[in-house]
Amino acid sequence: MKPKYKRVLLKLSGEALSGEQSMGVEKKSVQHIASNIKRLHDLGIQVGIVVGGGNFFRGRMAKDFDLKRTPADHIGMLATVMNGIFLSQTLQALGIDSVVMGSSSFGGMVQQFNLKTANDYFKRGNIVFFVGGTGNPYFTTDSAAALRACEVDANILLKATKVDGIYDRDPVKHKDAKKYDTLSYEKALADGIQVMDATAIALCREVNIPIYVFNLFDEDALVKAVHNQDGGTVVS
């Protein structure tokens, strides 16, 4: 079956890289993620990736350490750089060319984002990581994912989580929680859906980029995401 999309933007949480650990990077989880990204690449899909930094630094830690918001967000941005380089190198080991582009060059550790250059990399078959968030505090990596998806004309934003879609309330705490197969941008915003922040949803609505929320660790999850979207929730 032919994939539905030519170019996708995948949003990964930093926590996905930590697996069963509370923090850091777990080899098994990173290899699982990388191997599934490789499957998308092997289908001929152009893949852009935004990865969070929650496996190294989470927002709630700022209060624990009495940090102000701006420096706390700067720490989070640096965490995304580490994760992007880590995943990129894991893909390189699998024989997949990838490049890491940042909201800044971070001292030469990554390339500074440039739209024309990013598009050139896509056309060459490179997987492109976008790290460092938007480069500004007070914006989440969800917002960065939506921004990059708009800039590179992605056909869809794939939001990878540890749950199989969007529910009307927390399915872990509430066994009778109702799952949505589809959801409008307007309802997601009106209901304050927590799976992705409002800025990201509003930006995707503005340029009509659908969002697919799915469980990254379900079998064949990424392949299903670009074919029949079986099992997750589509926001459009």
N, C-alpha and C positions, 0 to 999 in steps of 0.2 A: 504494500500500500504506500502510495506517495504521501510524504508529509504535507500538512496544510500550510506550512509557513516556510519562507525562504530565510528570514532572519529573526532571531528571538533574543530577548534579553532575559537572562535568568538571574533572579535575586535569591541569594543564599544567605542564611543567617550564619553568624559566626559560631553559634552554639552547635550547628550541624556538624562542624569539624571536630568538636570535642567528644562526640559520641556519648558513651556512658560515663565519661569523666565529667567532673564538675567544671573544669576549666582546661585550657590548653588545647592541644591537638592530639587526636587519637588516630593512629595509623590506619586501622581498619575502616573508620568512617571516611577519612580522606581518600583512601583508595577506592572505596565504594562510590563516592561522589565523582571522582575523576574518571572512573571506568564508565559511568553512565553519561557523563559529558562527552566522552569519546564516542559513545554510541550515537549521540546527536550529530557529532561532527562527521561520522562515517556515513550518515544519511545525506550528507551534502548540505546540511543546514549551517548557516552562519550564526555563530554563537557569541554573544556578548555577556559578560558576567559581572554583577556587582555583589560583593560579599561583605557582610557585616563584620563586627569585631567583638561581639559579645563573649566569645570564648576567652578573650584576654581582659576585656574591661567592659563592664555593664553600667548603664546609667545610674542604677541605684547605688553603686559603689561610691559615687561622688559624695552622697550625703554621709556615708560611713566615714569618709576621709575628710569631710568638711571642705570639699573642693567646690569652687565656683563653676558655673555652667560652661563658660567658654573654655577654660583649660581642660575641663573634663571631656568636652567634645573633641578637643585637639588630641587627647590621649586615644579616644575612640577612633579618630581618623588614622592615627598611626597603627592601631591594631588592624585596621582593614588592609593597610599596606602589607603587613606581615602575612596575613591570610592570602592575599592575592599572589604574592611571590611564592608562597608555599604551594598553593594549588597549581600555579603555572608550572613550577618545577616538577610537580608530580605528573602533570600532563606531558611535559617534555620527556619524562622517563618512559611514557607510554608511546612515544613517537609522534606526538601531536604538537605542532608548532603553536606557541601561544606568546602573547606579549602583555605586559602590564602597563597600563596608562593611568596616570593619577591627576587629581585636580591641581597638583603641582608636581614637580619632579622629585620632591623630597630628597634634596641633596644629590640628585643623580641616580638614586636607587631605582627609579622607574621613569618612564617617558611621560612628559607632560601631555595631557589630553589635547588632541587636535583633531577636529572632525574629519578633515580630508585624509589625514594619516590613518585614522581609525578605519575609515571606509576602504582605504587601500589595503589594510591588513585583512579586513573581512574578505575582500575579493581574492586575496592570495590564499585564503583558506585557513588563516590564523584564528584561533580563539582569542578574544580580546577581553582582558580583565580591566574593569574601571574601579580604581581604589581611591581612598581619601575622601569619600563622600562627595558633597558638592564643593568642598573647600571652605565651607562656612559653618560656624557653630549654629545650633538651634535647628538644623536640618538633619533628619534621619537618613540612614542608608536606603530606606524605602523611597524617600523623596529623590535621592541620588539615582536610584534605579529607574524611577519614572522619568526623571530628567534625561538620563542617557538614552532610554528607550525612545523618547521623543526626538532627541538630537540625531540618532543614527537610523531613524525610521524603522524601528523594529515592528514586526507584524503583531507581536503579542509580548506581554510581560508575564513571565512564569514565576510565580511567587512560591518558592519551596518552603514547606513548613514540616512540623512533626505531626500534624493532624490532616485528615483527608478532606479538607475543604472548610467552608465557613458555616458556622452554626449560629442559631439565634442566642445562644449563651454557651458558656464553657462546657464542652461535652465531658471533660474529665470530672468536673464537680457536679454536673447535672446529667443523669443518665437518660432523661427524657428530652434532652436538647434536640432541636430540629435542625437538620442539615439542609442547606440550600444547594440545589444543583445549578441554578442560575440566579443572578442578582443584578439589579440595575445599579449604575453608579449612584443615582439619586437615593435609593434605599440604603445602600451601603453608607453613604454620608449621613443621611438622616438618622439612621439607627446607631451611628457611632461604632461601626464594625472595627474591632480592635486588631484584626489580622494584618492590616496595613494602614498607615496613618492617612488622615484626611487630605493632606497636601498631595500625597502621591496619587490617591484616587481621583482628586479633582483635576490634576494635571493629565492623567490618562483620559479622563472624560473629555477634556478640552480638545485633544487631538484624536479621540476615538481609538485608543489602543486598548484592546481587551486585556483583562487580568485573569490569569488562571491560577487558582490557589489549590495546592495539592500536597500530599505527603511524599516527600522526597524518598523515603525509605520503603515505600510500597514497591513490590516487584514490578519492574518495567515502567516505573512511574514517569520518567522523562520521555520515554518513547511514546507512551500513551498520550502524554501532554501535547505532542506535536501531531498526533493522528486523530484519535476519537475523543480525547479528553474524558475518558471513562474514570469516574471515581472522585473527581475534584469539584470545584465550584468556579463557574465563569462569571466574572463581573463585567458587564458591558452596557 
